[in-house]
Every structure is written in structure tokens, then in C-alpha cells.
Amino acid sequence: MSHMPVSVVVVSRGRPDALKRCLLGLSQLQYDAFEVVVVADPAGIAAADEMPFAEHLKLQPFDEPNISAARNLGLGQAAGEVVAFIDDDAVPEPQWLRYLIAPAEQSEVAAMGGPVRGRNGISFQWRARSLDAFGEAHDLKIDTERATVLTPPKGHAVKTEGTNMAFRRSVLLEVGGFDPAFHYFLDETDLNMRLARAGHRTALVPLAEVHHGSAENALRRRDRVPRDLFDIGASWAVFQRKHVGEAQRVRQWNFLRGSERRRLLRHMVRGALEPRDLRRLMKRLDAGYAEGQERPNGQGALAQHPAAPFRPFPAQRRSAEMILSRPLRLAADREEAARRVKEGQIITLLSLSPTALYHRVEFTAAGVWEQRGGLFGRSDRTMPLFSLTTRTRRMKREKARIALQRGLTGD
């Protein structure tokens, strides 16, 4: 395990159950020197207090819908040399910090980011992306196992995803942290642009994986259908004022507004929205954009020294194992897996049915990585729809697919 001290900041509001799951995942991290800072509303603070390791957490109450201000409060509590951020509806792979922080051993690396798997635990929401001069993201091709250190061209930046990113604390302070004018959306994009402008380099780390559940909140449903677009409009207005030339703003906004309308139409076609919802949401988008034109921006003063000393989380060296199961035996194997997690292991429970069903991965409330699907079905979505194999061979294949991220060894 690595020794560079890291502060992991989790911001949570309105999702106490998701926060508890995230914290349980953090407790399985295989990294020597990290602390956990929780910035949360009263329900989140109460949920964190219920965890068996609550005394080892740094808890910072905050109950405003402003993720940038919350992250700045987390930065004020963070005493690590590097500060990592993860969302409350996400769970890191056990080796997450080991890979994510490794590039920081190179003095020229200021920021690090990793890929994010989606709700099915298999497909990627994001892998590697860059930002153009207008703050819009574009896919990048990088090495699939080794970190890639990038210096973006002038006016561009390297994208770090908000739920899986880390920065040197000194650099965050140097650039002023997060801008509270971004209540939600584009907060890390703005930071990425400022880091690039200051000449800092970013490492994209393909094995530093986080699983993102995309839990519902006040602005979106669990199926990612938007409930409100006000803050998206406001954030784009703030972003344009900071990074886009005045002559180009109207044209860009027309393009962005059209993209949002097309996204809503797709939801409407599949029955997730009504026509009246589309009209309401577009009005909210426009109202947000108008408000963002007047919203004060600027990072303000940040405390140069952490509010409290480094509080190391009691990291436990755990062995990682895989249990092979099947639907008829799954209930009993779940109990066995939960028992072994309590004893200090990292357990992957692989349940294979005699089908070609696609696979799904979930980190359960018991702290078990549970993967279910067909013996002949896809896990990696590039696989054939049907792959003839045996249970033993399939187990070896799945073990190899996740071995580096989860710390699995042997056959």
C-alpha cells in the first residue's frame, strides 16, 4: 500500500442511505494513509455517525444545495497532501486510491482522474475525456492499464470526473478551489480549465475505477431523467462569462439549448416525460441561464491550513476472494459472503445462471461485490452475445477481468 497522505472528501445531501454505502466502500480501500471527510446535511451526518468507524471520520455539517461550496468546506478540513473527491452515490474499487494517487509521485502532476462505471457496474459512464475551449467534453484514447500524463493545448483542458478525481491540496489552494457560483454542474469543468490555464498537468488513470449509482436527487430522477434544468442553465452562463469570448456566447448557447431540448425529447419519446414537462423544463433552463448572467462568481478566500490534523482511517489489509454461486444457492452464499466481509475479506460473489443474460455488478449493503448474470452472457460488453464455456472457465475469466481493481490473486 502507498504512504502519501490523502484526504477523501464525500459531499452528501438528501441521500443518507447512499452515503452509508459509499462509506462502507471506502472502509475497504487498500491504502495506508488516508482520511475521510464527510460534508453533509443533518441526515447525512446522522447516517455517518451510525457507521462502526464513525469516530475516525471528519464530519462537516452543511445543508445548502451548492456542491462547490461544500467541496471547499471539505478542502478546509482536509489535511492530506492530496485531496480526492467521490460522490455519495458512488463506491470505489478497493484498489482505487492506490492507482489514483500513484501519479502524484511525479512532481509535475497536479491532478488525477479515473474512469466511472455506470449503474449496471459493467458499462462505463466515462473513461477519458478532454475539454475544448467551450468546455465541452470529447473522448480520449489512452493506455488501458497505465496512467497517461497530459498537458493540454492552449485553451483546452483535461477532464476529471467529479465523482473520481484528486488534486494536490497546494494546487487547489493556489487556483482558489471550487467556484461557488457553480451550485451544480460544470464545477469541476471550471476547475479543469483554470488548472490548464495555470499550466498544470493531469494524469488519467484507467485502473482507478469508481462505480456510480446515479442516485436520484432534487434535480434528476434515478433513471437520470431531469427534474429541473435551472442550475444547468445558470452554470453555463457563469462558465461562458469566465471562459468563452462574448462574441461566441449566443451561438454556443443556442447549440447547448438545442442539445438539452433533444435530450428531453428522447425521454418524452420513451414515455419518461410529458409534453408539459418539456415546456416547463425548457423554461427553467432559460430562467437559469438568465440568472447566471448576473450571479456573482469568484472563489474567495480559502483557509491555507486544515481545520484539524490528519485523522488516519484505520485501513485494514484484506485478502480478496471470489465465491462462485448459482441462483438456487445464492441466499446461502450471500450469508457466507457477508460473514467473510465482517471477518476482514474483500468478497466478490459471482452467481452464474445457465443463461446468456447480461451481467450486473452491485456493491451490497453487506459490503459484498455481487455479480450476477448468465454463464454464457456478456460481462464485458464487447464480448459475443453468447460464449460457450464452463463454470470454472467463466469464473477464471471474470476473476481476471477485475483482478487488478479488486486485488484478486491466483486462479
N, C-alpha and C positions, 0 to 999 in steps of 0.2 A: 504494500500500500504506500501511497505517496505522503509526503510530510508538509507540503506547502499549505499554510493555514487558509481555509476557505470558509466564508460565511454564505450559507444558503438562505436566501430570502424568499418567503412564501407570502403572497398577499391574498387575503380571503375576505369576501363579503357576501353574506347570504347563502353560503354553501358549507355549513359546518360538517356534514357527513363526508363531503368530498375532501375537505381539509384533513379529516382524520385518516382517510385512506392515503392521502398524499404523505402525511407524516409517518404513517406505518411503512410506506415505501422508502422514505428517507432513512428510517431506522435500520434498513437492510444494506445501506451503502457500504461498500468495501473500500474505505478510505480512512486514513489515520487521523487527520486533523481537520475536522470541520465542526462548525456550529450551525444551529438552525434558528433563524429569526422569523417570527410569525407576526405579521401586521394584519390585524383582523378586527371585525366588528365584535360586539359583545357575545353573539352566538358563537363566533369562531374562537374567541379567547376561551370561552367556557368549554368548547369541544377540545381545544388543545390541552386544557387543564385536566381533562379526563384521561389523557394518554398516560401509560405507565412510566414514561420517561419525561413527564411534564416539567419536573424540576430542572432538567437540562436544557430547556428551551428559553430563548429570549422572546418575551411576549410584549408587543407594542400595540395598544388599543388604537383603533382608527375606524371611524364609521362615516366616511364620505365617499361618494361614487367618483373617485379620482385615483386611477391606478398609478399615475406618475407621482402624485404627492405621497401615496402610500409607499411606493418604492424608494422615494427619497428618505422617508422615515426609516425604512429598513436599512438603507445605506448608513444613516446616522447611528444605528445600533450595531452595525457590522464592524467587527474587529479583525477580520481576516485580511490577508494580503490580496486575495481575490474575492470578489463578491459574485455569486451565482444566483440566478433567478429561475424559479419554476412556478407555474400556476397551481392553484389549489385543486384543480380538476385534472391534474397530471400526476403520473408516477414515474420515477426514473428507474432504468435498469440498474441492478446492483453495482455494476462497474462504471456507472455514469461519470462520477467525479474523477475517477482515475484517468479516463480518457479525455474528458473535457478540459481538465486543468493542465495536463501534460505539456501542451504547447507554451504555457506561461513560463516554462524553464528557459525559453528563448526571450531575451530581454526586449527584443523589438516587437513582440506580440502583446497587444493591449487588450484584445477582445477575442472571445472564443464562442462558437456556436455549434450546436449539434442538430441532428435530424429529429423529426417528430412523427411518431406513428399515430394513426387515427383511432377511431372508436373500436374498430374490429381487432386492434392490436397487431395487425399484419401490414396493411397498406400504409404508405407514408402520406401524411398531410403535406409535409415539406421536407426537403432534403438539403439542397444547397441553392442559394439564390443570391443574385446581385441586385442592386438598386440603380436605376438610371437617374438622370438629372431631374426627373419629375417625381421621384420617389416611388416609382412603380417597379415591382419585382419581376425578375426574369431568372429562369432556371440556369444553373451552372452544372457543368460536368466536372467532377473531382474524383480523386482516388477513392475507391470504395472501402478502404480499410485504414489508410494513413491520413493524418491531418495534412491539410493544404493551407499554407500561409499565403495570404493575398494582400496586395497593395492595389487598391482600385485606381483607375484613371481619374483625372481631374473631373470633378462634378459628379462622380459616381460613388457608390459605396458597396460594402459587403453586407448582406442582410443577416442579422441574427434574429432568431425567432423568440418572441417574448417569453415563452414557456421553457426555453432551453438555451440559456446564454449566460456568459460570465465575463467579467471585466476586472482589470486591476483596479483596486479601490482608489489608488492615487490618480489614475487616469479619469475615473468617473468624477472625482472632485475637481480635477483640472478643467474638465469641459462643463462643469456645472450640474452634473446629474441629469435627471429627467425633467422635462419642462411640464409643469402642472397645467399649462394651457391645453395639453392633450389629456383630457379626462379619460378617454378610452379610444384606442385605435391610433396607429401611427406614432405612438410614444417611443417605441424602440427604433422605428424608422428614422425619426428625427434625430435620435441619439447616434444612429449609424452614420447619418450624413455629417453630423458635427465631428465625429471621430475621424472620418475620412478627410474632412476639410483640414483637420489638425495634423494630418499625416500619419495617423496610427494604422497599424497592420492588424488584420483579423485572421484567425485560424478557424477553418471549418473542419469539424472532427466527426467523421462518419460513424464511428463506433460509440459515440456519446449519445445514446438514444433515450428519449423520453416518450412515454405513452400518454396521449392527450385524450381525455374523455369528452371534451367539448360539452361540459355540463351546462344546463340552462342557467340563464341569469336574467336581469331586468331587460336586457337588450336583445336576447335571442333565445329561442326555444332549444330543447335538447337536440332536435333534428336540424339545427343550425338555421332555421327559418327566422328572419329578423322580427323583433317586436317593435323596435324603434330605430330610426336611422339618424336621429338628431345629432348624436355625438360623432357619427361618421362624417356628416356634412361639416360640422364645426371643426373637426380635426383637419380635414382637407383645406379649409380656409386658413387655419393657422399655419399649416405646412406651407401653403403657397406663399403666404406673407414672408416666411422665413427663408424659403429655398427656391422659389420659382419667380422668374422675371415677370414684372407686371404685364408686359405685352403678351405673355403666353398663358395667362391665368384663365381667361374666358374660354379659350379653345380647349384647354385641359379639362376645365370643369364640365363643359358640355360633353366631352368624352366620358368622364367619370360618371356623370349623372346618367348618361345613356347606358353605361355598363350596369349601374345599380338597377335601372328600370328593367333591363333584360334579365337580370338575376331574379327580380321579383316575378316577372312574367313566367319564368321557368317554374318557380314554386307554384304559381297560380295554375299552370297547365297540369301539374301533377296533383292538384286539389289541396295543396297546403295553405293557400291564401285565397281570399275572395277578392273580386274586383274593387270593392270598397276599401279593402286593406291596402291594395296597391296605391290608390289615391291618397290615403291617409299617410302611408309611409313616405311617399314622394314629397308630400307637403312638409313632413317632419325633416326630411333630408334638406330641403330648400331652406327651411327655417333655421336649421343648424348651421348651414353654410353662411347665412346672413349674420347670425350671431357670432360666428367665428371670425368674421371680418373685424369685429370690434373687441374681441376677447383679448385681454392683456396677456402677453406671453413673456417668457424670461424665467430662467431657472432660479434666480435669487441666491441668497447666501446659504451654504451648507456647512454643517459643523465639520471642522477639519479632523477632529479626533472622535473616536467612537464613544458613545454614552456609557459603555461598560466594558470591562476587559473581555477578552476572548473566553467563551464558555464552551469548551470542547464537548461534543456529543460523545457518549460512551460507545464508540464504534466497536462492534463485536466481529471478530474474524469468524466467518461462517463458511462451511463447506456447502457446495451446491450439488444437488442431486435431482434426477428425473425419475418420476414414478410413472410406469406405463399402466394405463387403466382401460376400461371399456364401459359403455353405458350401464350395463347390469351391475357393475361393481363400483360405480362411481361414488355413490354415497359413502360406502365404507372407506374407499381410498381417500376421499376428502377428509374424513376424520383422521386418518393416518397422516395425511399431508399436514393438516393443521397442528397435530401433535408434534411433528418433527420441526415445524417452524418455531413453535414455542421452545423447543429444545436447542434452537440456535442454528438451524439449517436454512438454506435458501432452496425452496422446493418448487419444481415445475411438475405439474400434474398433467400428463398427456393422455387424453381419453380419445380412443380411436373407434369409431363405429364402422361396420362393414359396408360403407357407402362411399360416394365421391363428393360428399358435402365439403364446401369450403371451410377452412379452419378459422377460428376466432381465438383471441387471447385476452384474458382478463386477470387483473390483479385483484384478488378477492379480499373481503373484509377480514378474513383469517390470515392474510399475508401470504397466500399461495398464488403462484403464477399458473393459472389454469388454462390449458389449451385444449379445445375440443374441435373435432372435425372428422371427416371420413378417412379411412385407411388409404383410399385411392384418390382423395381430393386434394385440392390446392392449399398450400400454406403460402409459399412464395407465389405471388400472382402471375409470375412468368412461367410457372410450371404448366404442363399439359392439363387439360380438363380431367383426364383420367390417367393415373400412373399405376400400373400393376406392380405390386410389391408385397412383402411380408411385414408382419407387425414389428419384427426385430429390425429389419432394414429401415422401416419408416421411422422407428424410434431413433436409430443412429443418424438418419438424415436430419430430423428435427433437432436433435441434440447439437449437431454440427452447425446448424443454421443460427443458433442463439448462443453457442458456447462462449464466444468472446465477450458478449454483452452481459451474460449472466454468471460467468465464472465456472461453467461446467467443464469437467476434465474427464479423460478416459473414454472408454467405449460404453 
